[in-house]
Amino acid sequence: MSPPDRDAIEGLGHATRGLAWEEPLLFERSRPGRTGVDLDPLDVPEVDAQALLGAEAVRETIPELPELSEMDVVRHFTRLSTQNYAVELGLYPLGSCTMKYNPKLNEKAARLPGFAEIHPLQPPALAQGILGLMANLEDALAEISGMDRVSLQPAAGAQGELAGIMMIRALHEQRGDRRKKVLIPDSAHGTNPASAALNDFECVPIPSGPDGVLHPEAVAELMAPDVAGLMLTNPNTLGLFEEHIVRICEIVHEQGGLVYGDGANLNALMGVARLGDMGVDVIHFNLHKTFSTPHGGGGPGAGPVGVKNILAPHLPVPIIRREQNPERYALDYEFPHSIGRLHGGFGNVGMLVRAWAYIRSLGPDGVRRCAEMAVLNANYLLARLRERWHVPYDRPVMHECVLSDRLLEETGVTTLDVAKRLIDYGYHPPTIYFPLIVHGAIMIEPTESESLEGLDRFVEALLAIEREAHENPDLVREAPHRTPRSRLDETRAARRPVLRWQPES
Ligand SMILES: *Cc1c(COP(=O)(O)O)cnc(C)c1O
């Protein structure tokens, strides 16, 4: 065994330090007879398990589990935890995901026993505190987005979209208006067509203009009486503000359609501009992007949905009702036109507490400042990178910027190689090959959390990789070099995953 290469690690921040060694599996560390528990002798009568449960329910032999001390296990998992990349370790530029820093204060609030230990079926009379928090959060999100009502139930952005399109469908059906299609720009996130298709709508793609935004003429051409609505992301996934949104909403409304606003990118707008004021009828929020819920790792999220009054009768039930004198909260289920229930209990409550703590601790000015800093940071990155990197839509951006690998073409280095090489520099790779309309897209969202020095370090890494691509392309094409594993066969990993340890025979 050789020690980790210190020189390679210096200057990379701490991010890749944990990557420098290979951690054996617990099975490989196992030693016969070693144990981490010390059980007291049995002090109850022994029973015959076979007689009690039936022979087929009882094992004859003990499975081959690893035998380890408590410290073996603690060290193993602690070491593994240092091999994870996290926003607590460095910039996490994953475009369209808003991987910003989530203040620990909000974690503390979510862990308060009164919130954390509430039972999902606790009757409203014994859950007044959390219902009050939820009612206040609904109001705050409505205020931030310019919507009339909000439901906190959906558990993710995708489920918020599903709820939104279900409501649009319910409204048309209630009017006896059979509509078959939904218009979706070609820059949209994949969840948009998925949500429309799950509601039996045919998805009709609308091409973005040469400037990367949607043009009213393109919408007018496709808008027809059988179109239920349009799904629009603003700012869009190129990081550009859809500047014709007001006119586009009018065109859709003139023919009886509704406009769905994908609000996943609200980090760019909050406190500054409201999709509701621009004509949008229904939006979803990503609390696990904009409002301080950590995400990644598949943890729970929350994707509240906000609507204008016209869609309010279709909101998911239950609905929180606020009563005055005395102030009390109740849950209402009797909404005949509701799309029904989307989530058990009170939703993913921990996320709601974090979001409320975040909004309250920042206040209106702080919320606005977040959006301003997010936009400033993205434009700073773009301004520094555009001298050496191709920028397909070269204009001021909102919260993220999109580069392409076009200037690397003659070197043979691709976007995937750049992403892998960034790992050597201690960064999580950005979102790549999305949006689909940019060849070799590299989508970078710095968020408001980063300092100027942090942004500069990241720029220097991308400029260095661009130089390497020309001077020593193989170095980039074979990256990463500083991880225990380099390039995995991702197709094989997905098609033929090895999920179980097998002893070597
Ligand atoms: C993240 C995202 C979604 C989906 O949100 P999930 O919570 O991941 O389901 C939808 N649209 C856009 C533009 C997004 O960035």
The ligand as an SDF file (V2000), in Angstrom:
LIG
                    3D

 15 15  0  0  0  0  0  0  0  0999 V2000
  -35.7010   20.0580  -10.6990 C   0  0  0  0  0  0  0  0  0  0  0  0
  -36.6510   20.4700  -11.7400 C   0  0  0  0  0  0  0  0  0  0  0  0
  -37.9170   19.8560  -11.8460 C   0  0  0  0  0  0  0  0  0  0  0  0
  -38.3550   18.6390  -11.0480 C   0  0  0  0  0  0  0  0  0  0  0  0
  -38.2160   18.7150   -9.6830 O   0  0  0  0  0  0  0  0  0  0  0  0
  -38.0290   17.3650   -8.8180 P   0  0  0  0  0  0  0  0  0  0  0  0
  -38.2300   17.8140   -7.4150 O   0  0  0  0  0  0  0  0  0  0  0  0
  -36.6770   16.8610   -9.1030 O   0  0  0  0  0  0  0  0  0  0  0  0
  -39.0860   16.4010   -9.2340 O   0  0  0  0  0  0  0  0  0  0  0  0
  -38.7790   20.3620  -12.7990 C   0  0  0  0  0  0  0  0  0  0  0  0
  -38.4230   21.3660  -13.6230 N   0  0  0  0  0  0  0  0  0  0  0  0
  -37.2080   21.9660  -13.5470 C   0  0  0  0  0  0  0  0  0  0  0  0
  -36.8810   23.0970  -14.4750 C   0  0  0  0  0  0  0  0  0  0  0  0
  -36.2830   21.5280  -12.6100 C   0  0  0  0  0  0  0  0  0  0  0  0
  -35.0820   22.1120  -12.5580 O   0  0  0  0  0  0  0  0  0  0  0  0
  1  2  1  0
  2  3  1  0
  2 14  2  0
  3  4  1  0
  3 10  2  0
  4  5  1  0
  5  6  1  0
  6  7  2  0
  6  8  1  0
  6  9  1  0
 10 11  1  0
 11 12  2  0
 12 13  1  0
 12 14  1  0
 14 15  1  0
M  END
$$$$
